[in-house]
Amino acid sequence: MKPAIPVVFDVNVLVGAVAGGSSPFHSWPSPPRLSGNACADCLGIVVDAAVFALWLSPRLLDNAGNVLAEGLGWAQERIDQFTGALTRIAEHSGGQIVTPAATVADCPDWEHNRLLDLATEVGALLIVSNDIELTAMSPWRGTPILLPHEFTAKVDIMRRHRRPRSR
C-alpha cells in the first residue's frame, strides 16, 4: 500500500465544510460524491483515507474554533465536537496534529505563514485554500495551492480514470 499524500487545508476550508451548506460534520460521505459544498467534499476525500492524509496544527484548530464561535455563534461544546472530528479524520487518514516552528515569512499575512509552516513541517504535496492571497502564490516552493473545487474536481477525475486499461 502506498503512503498517503500529505495535504493541508486552510482554516477557510475547514470552516466552509460546516458553514457552506447542508453538510453536517457527522456525515461526510466516503468515498465522497461531489456535492454543492466543495469544502465538505474535501473532507470527504480525506475521510476515505485512500490517497490523502490530512495534517493539522493546534493553531489551525484554534482558528477554526474562533471563526465558528465569533462568526457563526457556535457554542464551545459544538466547536469541541467539530475539532474532535477533524482530529479523528486526520489520524484516520494517516495524518496527525503537529506544532511546526514559525519559520516562513513569504506572505504578508502572519496566519497564512503559519499554514505554510505546517505544510513545510509535514512535507505537504498540496495545500487547499479559498484565500486568493494564498492561491496566487501557487505553486509555493513547488507545492500547488488549489481552491477546494479544483481539488475535488481533480480527485473526481482521478478516481474515474483509475480503472485498469486493457491493451
DSSP file (Angstrom, degrees, kcal/mol; ACC not computed):
  #  RESIDUE AA STRUCTURE BP1 BP2  ACC     N-H-->O    O-->H-N    N-H-->O    O-->H-N    TCO  KAPPA ALPHA  PHI   PSI    X-CA   Y-CA   Z-CA
    1    1 A M              0   0    0      0, 0.0     3,-0.1     0, 0.0     0, 0.0   0.000 360.0 360.0 360.0 132.7    0.0    0.0    0.0
    2    2 A K        -     0   0    0      1,-0.1     3,-0.1     3,-0.0     2,-0.1  -0.458 360.0-104.2 -73.5 144.7    1.3    3.4   -1.0
    3    3 A P        -     0   0    0      0, 0.0    -1,-0.1     0, 0.0    91,-0.1  -0.393  45.1 -98.2 -65.7 149.3    1.8    6.0    1.8
    4    4 A A        -     0   0    0      1,-0.1    48,-0.3    48,-0.1    47,-0.1  -0.352  35.5-110.3 -68.5 147.8   -0.9    8.7    1.8
    5    5 A I  E     -a   52   0A   0     46,-3.6    48,-2.8    -3,-0.1     2,-0.2  -0.685  34.6-121.1 -79.5 121.9   -0.1   12.0    0.2
    6    6 A P  E     +a   53   0A   0      0, 0.0   119,-2.4     0, 0.0   120,-0.8  -0.474  37.9 177.9 -69.5 131.0    0.2   14.7    2.9
    7    7 A V  E     -ab  54 126A   0     46,-2.8    48,-2.1    -2,-0.2     2,-0.4  -0.973  17.8-154.7-133.9 147.3   -2.3   17.6    2.4
    8    8 A V  E     -ab  55 127A   0    118,-1.9   120,-2.5    -2,-0.3     2,-0.4  -0.987   7.5-156.1-123.5 130.6   -3.0   20.7    4.4
    9    9 A F  E     - b   0 128A   0     46,-0.5   120,-0.2    -2,-0.4   118,-0.0  -0.895  20.0-123.6-105.4 135.9   -6.4   22.5    4.4
   10   10 A D    >>  -     0   0    0    118,-2.8     4,-1.8    -2,-0.4     3,-1.1  -0.279  30.5-104.5 -68.7 161.1   -6.7   26.2    5.2
   11   11 A V  H 3> S+     0   0    0      1,-0.3     4,-2.7     2,-0.2     5,-0.3   0.833 120.9  61.0 -57.8 -33.6   -9.0   27.3    8.0
   12   12 A N  H 3> S+     0   0    0      1,-0.2     4,-1.7     2,-0.2    -1,-0.3   0.794 104.6  48.6 -68.1 -25.8  -11.5   28.6    5.5
   13   13 A V  H <> S+     0   0    0     -3,-1.1     4,-1.3   115,-0.2    -1,-0.2   0.908 112.0  48.3 -75.5 -44.3  -11.8   25.1    4.0
   14   14 A L  H  < S+     0   0    0     -4,-1.8     4,-0.5     1,-0.2     3,-0.3   0.933 118.1  40.2 -61.4 -46.7  -12.3   23.5    7.5
   15   15 A V  H >X S+     0   0    0     -4,-2.7     4,-2.1     1,-0.2     3,-1.4   0.901 111.1  58.0 -69.5 -41.1  -15.0   26.1    8.4
   16   16 A G  H 3X S+     0   0    0     -4,-1.7     4,-1.7    -5,-0.3    24,-0.3   0.758  93.6  68.5 -61.6 -23.9  -16.5   26.1    5.0
   17   17 A A  H 3< S+     0   0    0     -4,-1.3    -1,-0.3    22,-0.3    -2,-0.2   0.817 116.2  23.7 -65.1 -29.6  -17.2   22.3    5.3
   18   18 A V  H <4 S+     0   0    0     -3,-1.4     3,-0.2    -4,-0.5    -2,-0.2   0.600 129.0  44.4-109.8 -16.4  -19.7   23.0    8.1
   19   19 A A  H  < S+     0   0    0     -4,-2.1    -3,-0.2     1,-0.2    -2,-0.2   0.565  96.2  75.9-102.5 -11.2  -20.8   26.6    7.2
   20   20 A G  S  < S-     0   0    0     -4,-1.7     2,-0.3    -5,-0.3    -1,-0.2  -0.004 107.8 -56.6 -97.4  30.7  -21.1   26.3    3.5
   21   21 A G  S    S-     0   0    0     -3,-0.2     2,-1.2    16,-0.1    -1,-0.0  -0.947  91.7 -21.7 136.8-156.4  -24.4   24.5    3.1
   22   22 A S  S    S+     0   0    0     -2,-0.3    -4,-0.1     1,-0.1    15,-0.1  -0.354  86.1 115.5 -94.2  54.9  -26.1   21.3    4.2
   23   23 A S        -     0   0    0     -2,-1.2    -3,-0.1    -6,-0.1    -1,-0.1  -0.713  49.2-161.8-122.3  80.3  -23.1   19.1    5.0
   24   24 A P    >   -     0   0    0      0, 0.0     3,-1.9     0, 0.0    -6,-0.1  -0.328  26.6-120.1 -63.0 145.2  -23.2   18.4    8.7
   25   25 A F  T 3  S+     0   0    0      1,-0.3     3,-0.4     2,-0.1    -7,-0.1   0.534 106.0  65.0 -70.5  -4.4  -19.8   17.2   10.0
   26   26 A H  T 3  S+     0   0    0      1,-0.2    -1,-0.3    59,-0.0    -3,-0.0   0.453 104.3  44.0 -93.1   0.7  -21.1   13.9   11.2
   27   27 A S    <   +     0   0    0     -3,-1.9    -1,-0.2     2,-0.1    -2,-0.1  -0.056  62.2 151.9-139.9  40.7  -22.0   12.6    7.7
   28   28 A W        -     0   0    0     -3,-0.4    13,-0.1    -5,-0.1    -5,-0.0  -0.581  49.9-117.7 -69.0 129.6  -19.3   13.4    5.2
   29   29 A P        -     0   0    0      0, 0.0    19,-0.2     0, 0.0    18,-0.2  -0.325  22.0-129.0 -72.5 151.2  -19.6   10.6    2.6
   30   30 A S  S    S+     0   0    0      1,-0.4    15,-0.1    17,-0.1    14,-0.0  -0.934 102.0  25.1-144.4 119.9  -16.8    8.2    2.0
   31   31 A P  S    S-     0   0    0      0, 0.0    -1,-0.4     0, 0.0    14,-0.1   0.611 113.0-128.3 -67.9 150.7  -15.9    7.8   -0.8
   32   32 A P        -     0   0    0      0, 0.0     2,-0.3     0, 0.0    -2,-0.1  -0.335  15.3-151.5 -75.1 146.8  -17.3   11.3   -1.4
   33   33 A R        -     0   0    0     -2,-0.1     2,-0.5    -3,-0.0    11,-0.1  -0.754  37.5 -97.9 -99.1 159.8  -19.6   12.3   -4.1
   34   34 A L        +     0   0    0     -2,-0.3     2,-0.1     2,-0.1     4,-0.1  -0.703  52.4 174.2 -82.0 126.5  -19.4   15.8   -5.3
   35   35 A S        -     0   0    0     -2,-0.5     3,-0.1     2,-0.2   -12,-0.0  -0.334  50.6 -85.1-113.1-165.1  -22.0   18.0   -3.6
   36   36 A G  S    S+     0   0    0      1,-0.2     2,-0.5    -2,-0.1    -2,-0.1   0.410 113.9  71.0 -84.4   2.5  -22.8   21.7   -3.6
   37   37 A N     >  -     0   0    0      1,-0.1     4,-2.2   -15,-0.1    -2,-0.2  -0.854  58.4-176.4-124.1  94.7  -20.2   22.2   -0.9
   38   38 A A  H  > S+     0   0    0     -2,-0.5     4,-1.9     1,-0.2    -1,-0.1   0.816  84.8  56.9 -61.2 -31.8  -16.6   21.8   -2.2
   39   39 A C  H  > S+     0   0    0      2,-0.2     4,-1.6     1,-0.2   -22,-0.3   0.924 108.4  45.7 -67.6 -42.7  -15.1   22.3    1.3
   40   40 A A  H  > S+     0   0    0    -24,-0.3     4,-2.2     1,-0.2    -2,-0.2   0.882 110.1  55.3 -64.8 -37.5  -17.2   19.4    2.7
   41   41 A D  H  X S+     0   0    0     -4,-2.2     4,-2.0     1,-0.2    -1,-0.2   0.871 102.4  57.3 -62.5 -36.3  -16.2   17.3   -0.3
   42   42 A C  H  X S+     0   0    0     -4,-1.9     4,-1.5     1,-0.2    -1,-0.2   0.931 108.4  45.6 -59.5 -45.3  -12.5   18.0    0.6
   43   43 A L  H  X S+     0   0    0     -4,-1.6     4,-2.1     1,-0.2    -2,-0.2   0.887 108.9  56.2 -66.4 -37.3  -13.1   16.5    4.0
   44   44 A G  H  X S+     0   0    0     -4,-2.2     4,-1.3     1,-0.2    -1,-0.2   0.872 103.2  56.0 -59.6 -36.5  -14.9   13.6    2.4
   45   45 A I  H  <>S+     0   0    0     -4,-2.0     5,-0.5     1,-0.2     6,-0.4   0.901 111.8  41.0 -64.1 -41.7  -11.9   12.9    0.3
   46   46 A V  H ><5S+     0   0    0     -4,-1.5     3,-1.0     1,-0.2    -1,-0.2   0.770 104.8  67.2 -79.5 -23.3   -9.6   12.6    3.3
   47   47 A V  H 3<5S+     0   0    0     -4,-2.1    -1,-0.2     1,-0.2    -2,-0.2   0.878  95.2  56.5 -60.8 -37.0  -12.2   10.6    5.3
   48   48 A D  T 3<5S-     0   0    0     -4,-1.3    -1,-0.2   -19,-0.2    -2,-0.2   0.647  93.3-150.3 -74.2 -11.1  -11.9    7.7    2.9
   49   49 A A  T < 5 +     0   0    0     -3,-1.0    -3,-0.1    -4,-0.3    -2,-0.1   0.761  56.3 125.8  52.8  29.7   -8.1    7.6    3.6
   50   50 A A  S   <S-     0   0    0     -5,-0.5    -1,-0.1     2,-0.1    -4,-0.1   0.850  87.1 -12.4 -86.0 -36.5   -7.5    6.2    0.1
   51   51 A V  S    S+     0   0    0     -6,-0.4   -46,-3.6     1,-0.2     2,-0.3   0.636 118.4  61.2-133.9 -39.8   -4.9    8.7   -1.1
   52   52 A F  E     -a    5   0A   0     -7,-0.4     2,-0.5   -48,-0.3    -1,-0.2  -0.794  53.3-156.0-111.7 141.6   -4.6   11.8    1.1
   53   53 A A  E     -a    6   0A   0    -48,-2.8   -46,-2.8    -2,-0.3     2,-0.4  -0.965  19.8-138.4-111.4 123.7   -3.6   12.3    4.7
   54   54 A L  E     -a    7   0A   0     -2,-0.5     2,-0.4    35,-0.3   -46,-0.2  -0.679  16.5-163.2 -84.0 129.8   -4.9   15.4    6.4
   55   55 A W  E     +a    8   0A   0    -48,-2.1   -46,-0.5    -2,-0.4     2,-0.3  -0.939  11.4 178.0-114.8 137.4   -2.4   17.3    8.6
   56   56 A L  B     -d   97   0B   0     40,-2.5    42,-2.5    -2,-0.4    40,-0.1  -0.813  16.8-146.7-129.9 167.6   -3.5   19.8   11.2
   57   57 A S     >  -     0   0    0     -2,-0.3     4,-2.2    40,-0.2     5,-0.2  -0.939  30.7-114.8-130.3 158.2   -1.9   22.1   13.8
   58   58 A P  H  > S+     0   0    0      0, 0.0     4,-2.7     0, 0.0     5,-0.2   0.890 118.7  54.7 -57.0 -38.0   -3.3   23.2   17.2
   59   59 A R  H  > S+     0   0    0      2,-0.2     4,-2.6     1,-0.2     5,-0.2   0.909 106.8  49.6 -62.2 -43.2   -3.2   26.8   15.8
   60   60 A L  H  > S+     0   0    0      2,-0.2     4,-2.2     1,-0.2    -1,-0.2   0.908 112.8  47.1 -63.1 -43.1   -5.3   25.8   12.8
   61   61 A L  H  X S+     0   0    0     -4,-2.2     4,-2.3     2,-0.2    -2,-0.2   0.908 112.4  49.8 -65.9 -41.8   -7.9   24.0   15.0
   62   62 A D  H  X S+     0   0    0     -4,-2.7     4,-2.5     2,-0.2    -2,-0.2   0.917 110.7  50.0 -62.1 -43.2   -8.0   27.0   17.4
   63   63 A N  H  X S+     0   0    0     -4,-2.6     4,-2.4     2,-0.2    -2,-0.2   0.901 109.3  50.9 -63.3 -40.8   -8.5   29.4   14.5
   64   64 A A  H  X S+     0   0    0     -4,-2.2     4,-2.4     1,-0.2    -1,-0.2   0.933 111.4  48.7 -61.3 -44.7  -11.4   27.2   13.1
   65   65 A G  H  X S+     0   0    0     -4,-2.3     4,-2.4     1,-0.2    -2,-0.2   0.897 110.3  51.0 -61.2 -41.1  -13.0   27.3   16.6
   66   66 A N  H  X S+     0   0    0     -4,-2.5     4,-3.1     2,-0.2     5,-0.5   0.912 110.7  48.1 -63.8 -42.8  -12.6   31.0   16.8
   67   67 A V  H  X>S+     0   0    0     -4,-2.4     4,-2.4     1,-0.2     5,-0.9   0.917 113.1  48.2 -64.2 -42.9  -14.2   31.6   13.4
   68   68 A L  H  X5S+     0   0    0     -4,-2.4     6,-2.6     3,-0.2     4,-0.7   0.883 117.4  42.2 -66.0 -37.7  -17.1   29.3   14.3
   69   69 A A  H  X5S+     0   0    0     -4,-2.4     4,-0.8     4,-0.3    -2,-0.2   0.957 126.0  30.7 -72.2 -52.0  -17.6   31.0   17.7
   70   70 A E  H  <5S+     0   0    0     -4,-3.1    -3,-0.2    -5,-0.2    -2,-0.2   0.874 129.7  35.0 -79.3 -38.2  -17.3   34.6   16.6
   71   71 A G  H  <5S+     0   0    0     -4,-2.4    -3,-0.2    -5,-0.5    -1,-0.1   0.830 133.7  21.8 -87.1 -33.3  -18.6   34.4   13.1
   72   72 A L  H  <<S-     0   0    0     -5,-0.9    -3,-0.2    -4,-0.7    -2,-0.2   0.445  96.9-121.1-117.4  -2.1  -21.3   31.8   13.4
   73   73 A G     <  +     0   0    0     -4,-0.8    -4,-0.3    -6,-0.3    -3,-0.1   0.766  47.2 171.4  70.5  26.0  -22.1   31.9   17.1
   74   74 A W        -     0   0    0     -6,-2.6    -1,-0.2    -9,-0.1     2,-0.1  -0.417  33.2-118.9 -69.4 144.1  -21.3   28.2   17.7
   75   75 A A     >  -     0   0    0      1,-0.1     4,-2.1    -2,-0.1     3,-0.4  -0.473  25.5-112.2 -76.0 154.2  -21.3   27.1   21.4
   76   76 A Q  H  > S+     0   0    0      1,-0.2     4,-2.8     2,-0.2     5,-0.2   0.849 115.7  58.4 -58.7 -36.4  -18.0   25.7   22.7
   77   77 A E  H  > S+     0   0    0      1,-0.2     4,-1.9     2,-0.2    -1,-0.2   0.914 108.1  45.4 -61.4 -42.6  -19.4   22.2   23.0
   78   78 A R  H  > S+     0   0    0     -3,-0.4     4,-2.3     2,-0.2    -1,-0.2   0.893 112.1  51.9 -67.9 -39.2  -20.2   22.1   19.3
   79   79 A I  H  X S+     0   0    0     -4,-2.1     4,-3.0     1,-0.2     5,-0.3   0.924 108.9  50.9 -61.6 -44.5  -16.8   23.5   18.4
   80   80 A D  H  X S+     0   0    0     -4,-2.8     4,-2.1     1,-0.2    -1,-0.2   0.886 109.3  50.8 -61.5 -39.2  -15.2   20.8   20.5
   81   81 A Q  H  X S+     0   0    0     -4,-1.9     4,-2.2    -5,-0.2    -1,-0.2   0.922 112.8  46.7 -62.8 -43.3  -17.2   18.1   18.7
   82   82 A F  H  X S+     0   0    0     -4,-2.3     4,-2.5     2,-0.2    -2,-0.2   0.941 113.5  45.6 -66.0 -48.5  -16.1   19.5   15.4
   83   83 A T  H  X S+     0   0    0     -4,-3.0     4,-2.2     1,-0.2    -1,-0.2   0.850 112.1  53.7 -66.8 -31.4  -12.4   19.9   16.2
   84   84 A G  H  X S+     0   0    0     -4,-2.1     4,-2.3    -5,-0.3    -1,-0.2   0.904 108.3  49.7 -64.1 -41.3  -12.5   16.4   17.7
   85   85 A A  H  X S+     0   0    0     -4,-2.2     4,-2.4     2,-0.2    -2,-0.2   0.911 110.3  50.4 -63.5 -41.7  -14.0   15.1   14.4
   86   86 A L  H  X S+     0   0    0     -4,-2.5     4,-2.6     2,-0.2    -2,-0.2   0.906 109.3  51.6 -62.4 -40.9  -11.2   16.8   12.5
   87   87 A T  H  X S+     0   0    0     -4,-2.2     4,-2.4     1,-0.2    -2,-0.2   0.924 111.0  47.1 -61.2 -45.2   -8.6   15.3   14.8
   88   88 A R  H  X S+     0   0    0     -4,-2.3     4,-2.7     2,-0.2    -1,-0.2   0.883 111.3  51.8 -65.1 -38.0  -10.1   11.8   14.2
   89   89 A I  H  X S+     0   0    0     -4,-2.4     4,-2.3     2,-0.2   -35,-0.3   0.937 109.9  49.2 -62.6 -46.5  -10.2   12.4   10.4
   90   90 A A  H  X>S+     0   0    0     -4,-2.6     5,-2.6     1,-0.2     4,-0.7   0.947 114.9  43.5 -58.5 -49.7   -6.5   13.5   10.4
   91   91 A E  H ><5S+     0   0    0     -4,-2.4     3,-0.8     1,-0.2    -1,-0.2   0.905 113.8  50.6 -65.0 -42.0   -5.4   10.4   12.3
   92   92 A H  H 3<5S+     0   0    0     -4,-2.7    -1,-0.2     1,-0.2    -2,-0.2   0.858 109.5  51.6 -63.1 -35.8   -7.6    8.0   10.3
   93   93 A S  H 3<5S-     0   0    0     -4,-2.3    -1,-0.2    -5,-0.2    -2,-0.2   0.611 125.6 -98.8 -79.3 -10.9   -6.3    9.4    7.0
   94   94 A G  T <<5S+     0   0    0     -3,-0.8    -3,-0.2    -4,-0.7   -41,-0.1   0.406  90.2 108.4 106.0   0.2   -2.7    8.9    8.1
   95   95 A G      < -     0   0    0     -5,-2.6    -1,-0.3    -6,-0.3     2,-0.3  -0.224  47.0-163.1 -94.2-170.5   -2.0   12.5    9.2
   96   96 A Q        -     0   0    0    -42,-0.1   -40,-2.5   -43,-0.1     2,-0.5  -0.885  29.2 -90.5-154.9-177.8   -1.6   14.0   12.6
   97   97 A I  B     +d   56   0B   0     -2,-0.3     2,-0.3   -42,-0.2   -40,-0.2  -0.966  49.3 173.9-106.7 124.2   -1.7   17.2   14.6
   98   98 A V        -     0   0    0    -42,-2.5    24,-0.1    -2,-0.5    23,-0.0  -0.914  32.3-135.0-129.3 156.5    1.8   18.8   14.7
   99   99 A T        -     0   0    0     -2,-0.3     2,-0.1   -42,-0.2   -42,-0.1  -0.884  30.0-160.1-111.5  98.3    3.1   22.1   16.1
  100  100 A P        -     0   0    0      0, 0.0     2,-0.2     0, 0.0    18,-0.1  -0.380  22.7-104.9 -77.6 156.3    5.5   23.5   13.4
  101  101 A A        -     0   0    0     16,-0.2     2,-1.2    -2,-0.1     3,-0.3  -0.514  35.1-113.0 -71.9 146.5    8.2   26.0   14.1
  102  102 A A        +     0   0    0      1,-0.2    12,-0.1    -2,-0.2    -1,-0.1  -0.709  69.3 128.0 -84.9  96.6    7.3   29.5   12.9
  103  103 A T        +     0   0    0     -2,-1.2     2,-0.3    10,-0.2    -1,-0.2   0.597  37.6  94.1-124.2 -21.0    9.9   30.0   10.1
  104  104 A V        +     0   0    0     -3,-0.3    13,-0.1     9,-0.3    12,-0.1  -0.594  30.3 162.4 -84.3 136.5    8.0   31.0    7.0
  105  105 A A        +     0   0    0     -2,-0.3    -1,-0.1    11,-0.1     5,-0.0  -0.114  38.6 115.8-138.6  35.9    7.7   34.7    6.1
  106  106 A D        +     0   0    0      7,-0.1    -2,-0.0     3,-0.1    -1,-0.0   0.635  68.3  57.2 -83.4 -15.2    6.7   34.5    2.5
  107  107 A C  S    S-     0   0    0      2,-0.2     6,-0.2     1,-0.1    27,-0.0  -0.897  77.5-131.4-120.3 144.1    3.2   36.0    2.8
  108  108 A P  S    S+     0   0    0      0, 0.0     2,-0.6     0, 0.0    -1,-0.1   0.800  91.1  81.5 -63.0 -26.9    2.2   39.4    4.2
  109  109 A D  S  > S-     0   0    0      1,-0.2     4,-1.8     2,-0.0    -2,-0.2  -0.712  71.1-152.6 -85.7 120.7   -0.5   37.6    6.4
  110  110 A W  H  > S+     0   0    0     -2,-0.6     4,-1.4     1,-0.2    -1,-0.2   0.884  94.9  52.4 -59.8 -42.3    1.0   36.2    9.5
  111  111 A E  H  > S+     0   0    0      1,-0.2     4,-1.6     2,-0.2    -1,-0.2   0.881 105.9  54.2 -64.0 -38.6   -1.7   33.4    9.8
  112  112 A H  H  > S+     0   0    0      1,-0.2     4,-2.3     2,-0.2    -1,-0.2   0.898 104.8  54.8 -62.0 -39.1   -1.0   32.3    6.2
  113  113 A N  H  X S+     0   0    0     -4,-1.8     4,-2.2     1,-0.2    -9,-0.3   0.858 104.1  54.5 -62.1 -33.9    2.6   31.9    7.1
  114  114 A R  H  X S+     0   0    0     -4,-1.4     4,-1.8     2,-0.2    -1,-0.2   0.864 107.7  49.7 -69.0 -34.3    1.7   29.6    9.9
  115  115 A L  H  X S+     0   0    0     -4,-1.6     4,-2.3     2,-0.2    -2,-0.2   0.906 111.0  49.3 -66.7 -41.0   -0.3   27.5    7.5
  116  116 A L  H  X S+     0   0    0     -4,-2.3     4,-2.4     2,-0.2    -2,-0.2   0.845 106.5  56.6 -67.1 -33.4    2.8   27.4    5.2
  117  117 A D  H  X S+     0   0    0     -4,-2.2     4,-2.8     2,-0.2    -1,-0.2   0.929 107.8  48.5 -58.7 -45.1    4.9   26.4    8.2
  118  118 A L  H  X S+     0   0    0     -4,-1.8     4,-2.2     1,-0.2     6,-0.2   0.930 110.4  50.2 -61.7 -46.1    2.6   23.4    8.7
  119  119 A A  H  X>S+     0   0    0     -4,-2.3     5,-2.4     1,-0.2     4,-0.8   0.896 113.2  46.9 -59.8 -40.5    2.9   22.5    5.0
  120  120 A T  H ><5S+     0   0    0     -4,-2.4     3,-0.6     3,-0.2    -2,-0.2   0.933 110.2  52.7 -65.3 -46.8    6.6   22.7    5.3
  121  121 A E  H 3<5S+     0   0    0     -4,-2.8    -2,-0.2     1,-0.2    -1,-0.2   0.874 117.8  35.5 -58.3 -41.4    6.8   20.7    8.5
  122  122 A V  H 3<5S-     0   0    0     -4,-2.2    -1,-0.2    -5,-0.2    -2,-0.2   0.476 107.7-118.1 -96.1  -2.4    4.8   17.8    7.1
  123  123 A G  T <<5 -     0   0    0     -4,-0.8    -3,-0.2    -3,-0.6    -4,-0.1   0.886  40.0-163.2  67.5  38.4    6.1   17.9    3.6
  124  124 A A      < -     0   0    0     -5,-2.4  -117,-0.2    -6,-0.2    -1,-0.2  -0.286  18.2-162.4 -57.6 133.7    2.6   18.6    2.2
  125  125 A L  S    S+     0   0    0   -119,-2.4     2,-0.3     1,-0.2  -118,-0.2   0.458  77.1  27.6 -92.8  -3.5    2.4   17.9   -1.5
  126  126 A L  E     -b    7   0A   0   -120,-0.8  -118,-1.9    17,-0.2     2,-0.4  -0.971  60.0-161.8-159.2 139.5   -0.8   20.0   -1.7
  127  127 A I  E     -bc   8 145A   0     17,-2.2    19,-2.6    -2,-0.3     2,-0.5  -0.981  11.8-157.4-121.3 137.6   -2.4   22.9    0.1
  128  128 A V  E     +bc   9 146A   0   -120,-2.5  -118,-2.8    -2,-0.4     2,-0.3  -0.972  25.5 151.6-119.0 127.1   -6.1   23.6   -0.3
  129  129 A S        -     0   0    0     17,-2.6    -2,-0.0    -2,-0.5  -120,-0.0  -0.993  45.1-149.5-152.1 151.5   -7.4   27.1    0.4
  130  130 A N  S    S+     0   0    0     -2,-0.3     2,-0.6    17,-0.2    17,-0.1   0.283  70.5 109.6 -98.2   6.3  -10.2   29.5   -0.6
  131  131 A D    >>  -     0   0    0      1,-0.2     4,-2.7     2,-0.0     3,-0.6  -0.751  59.3-154.4 -93.5 120.8   -7.9   32.5    0.0
  132  132 A I  H 3> S+     0   0    0     -2,-0.6     4,-2.1     1,-0.2    -1,-0.2   0.812  93.9  61.8 -62.9 -31.6   -6.8   34.4   -3.1
  133  133 A E  H 34 S+     0   0    0      2,-0.2     4,-0.3     1,-0.2    -1,-0.2   0.891 112.1  37.8 -62.9 -38.1   -3.7   35.6   -1.4
  134  134 A L  H X4 S+     0   0    0     -3,-0.6     3,-1.7     2,-0.2     4,-0.3   0.925 115.0  51.1 -77.7 -46.6   -2.5   32.0   -0.9
  135  135 A T  H >< S+     0   0    0     -4,-2.7     3,-1.3     1,-0.3    10,-0.2   0.818 103.0  61.8 -63.9 -27.7   -3.8   30.6   -4.3
  136  136 A A  T 3< S+     0   0    0     -4,-2.1    -1,-0.3     1,-0.3    -2,-0.2   0.712  98.1  58.8 -67.8 -18.9   -2.0   33.5   -6.0
  137  137 A M  T <  S+     0   0    0     -3,-1.7    -1,-0.3    -4,-0.3    -2,-0.2   0.488  87.2 160.2 -86.1  -3.9    1.3   32.1   -4.6
  138  138 A S    <   +     0   0    0     -3,-1.3     2,-0.0    -4,-0.3    -3,-0.0  -0.454  59.2  35.8 -73.6 135.9    0.8   28.7   -6.3
  139  139 A P  S    S-     0   0    0      0, 0.0     2,-0.7     0, 0.0     3,-0.5   0.441  85.0-169.7 -80.0 130.2    3.0   26.9   -6.7
  140  140 A W  B >  S-E  143   0C   0      3,-2.5     3,-2.6     1,-0.3    -2,-0.1  -0.780  77.1 -23.1 -88.9 115.6    4.5   27.9   -3.4
  141  141 A R  T 3  S-     0   0    0     -2,-0.7    -1,-0.3     1,-0.3    -3,-0.1   0.845 130.9 -49.4  49.2  37.0    8.1   26.5   -3.2
  142  142 A G  T 3  S+     0   0    0     -3,-0.5    -1,-0.3     1,-0.2    -2,-0.1   0.362 115.1 119.0  88.5  -4.9    6.9   23.9   -5.7
  143  143 A T  B <   -E  140   0C   0     -3,-2.6    -3,-2.5   -17,-0.0    -1,-0.2  -0.841  62.8-128.7 -98.6 121.0    3.7   23.0   -3.7
  144  144 A P        -     0   0    0      0, 0.0   -17,-2.2     0, 0.0     2,-0.5  -0.383  13.6-155.3 -64.7 143.0    0.4   23.6   -5.6
  145  145 A I  E     -c  127   0A   0    -10,-0.2     2,-0.3   -19,-0.2   -17,-0.2  -0.965  21.6-174.2-119.9 110.8   -2.2   25.6   -3.7
  146  146 A L  E     -c  128   0A   0    -19,-2.6   -17,-2.6    -2,-0.5   -11,-0.0  -0.732  27.5-115.9-108.5 151.9   -5.7   24.7   -5.1
  147  147 A L    >>  -     0   0    0     -2,-0.3     4,-2.4   -19,-0.2     3,-0.5  -0.516  39.7-108.6 -72.3 153.0   -9.1   26.1   -4.5
  148  148 A P  H 3> S+     0   0    0      0, 0.0     4,-2.6     0, 0.0     5,-0.2   0.893 119.4  50.3 -54.1 -43.4  -11.4   23.4   -2.9
  149  149 A H  H 3> S+     0   0    0      1,-0.2     4,-1.9     2,-0.2     5,-0.1   0.831 109.9  51.5 -67.9 -29.1  -13.5   22.9   -6.1
  150  150 A E  H <> S+     0   0    0     -3,-0.5     4,-2.3     2,-0.2    -1,-0.2   0.923 110.9  48.2 -69.0 -43.9  -10.3   22.5   -8.1
  151  151 A F  H  X S+     0   0    0     -4,-2.4     4,-2.4     1,-0.2     5,-0.2   0.946 114.0  45.4 -60.4 -49.8   -9.0   19.8   -5.6
  152  152 A T  H  X S+     0   0    0     -4,-2.6     4,-2.5     1,-0.2    -1,-0.2   0.878 112.2  51.6 -65.9 -36.5  -12.3   17.9   -5.6
  153  153 A A  H  X S+     0   0    0     -4,-1.9     4,-2.4    -5,-0.2    -1,-0.2   0.915 110.7  48.0 -65.8 -41.7  -12.6   18.1   -9.4
  154  154 A K  H  X S+     0   0    0     -4,-2.3     4,-2.5     2,-0.2    -2,-0.2   0.908 113.4  47.4 -65.4 -41.2   -9.1   16.7   -9.9
  155  155 A V  H  X S+     0   0    0     -4,-2.4     4,-2.6     2,-0.2     5,-0.2   0.911 110.8  52.3 -65.6 -41.4   -9.7   13.9   -7.4
  156  156 A D  H  X S+     0   0    0     -4,-2.5     4,-1.9    -5,-0.2    -2,-0.2   0.926 112.0  45.5 -60.4 -45.0  -13.0   13.1   -9.0
  157  157 A I  H  X S+     0   0    0     -4,-2.4     4,-1.6     2,-0.2    -2,-0.2   0.917 111.5  53.0 -64.0 -43.2  -11.3   12.8  -12.5
  158  158 A M  H  < S+     0   0    0     -4,-2.5    -2,-0.2     1,-0.2    -1,-0.2   0.914 110.5  47.3 -58.9 -43.6   -8.5   10.7  -11.0
  159  159 A R  H >< S+     0   0    0     -4,-2.6     3,-0.9     1,-0.2    -1,-0.2   0.859 109.4  52.9 -68.5 -35.2  -11.0    8.3   -9.5
  160  160 A R  H 3< S+     0   0    0     -4,-1.9     3,-0.4     1,-0.2    -1,-0.2   0.810 114.4  42.8 -68.4 -28.9  -13.0    8.0  -12.7
  161  161 A H  T 3< S+     0   0    0     -4,-1.6    -1,-0.2     1,-0.2    -2,-0.2   0.252  84.8  96.3-102.4  12.1   -9.9    7.1  -14.6
  162  162 A R    <   +     0   0    0     -3,-0.9    -1,-0.2    -4,-0.2    -2,-0.1   0.561  54.7 117.4 -79.2  -7.1   -8.3    4.8  -12.1
  163  163 A R  S    S-     0   0    0     -3,-0.4     2,-0.1    -4,-0.2    -3,-0.0  -0.274  78.0 -99.2 -61.1 144.4   -9.7    1.7  -13.9
  164  164 A P        -     0   0    0      0, 0.0     2,-0.4     0, 0.0    -1,-0.1  -0.396  38.5-128.1 -63.6 140.0   -7.2   -0.7  -15.4
  165  165 A R        -     0   0    0     -3,-0.1     2,-0.3    -2,-0.1    -3,-0.0  -0.733  14.1-136.7 -92.5 137.6   -6.6   -0.2  -19.0
  166  166 A S              0   0    0     -2,-0.4    -1,-0.0     1,-0.1     0, 0.0  -0.678 360.0 360.0 -90.6 149.4   -6.9   -3.1  -21.4
  167  167 A R              0   0    0     -2,-0.3    -1,-0.1     0, 0.0    -2,-0.0   0.391 360.0 360.0-111.3 360.0   -4.3   -3.5  -24.1
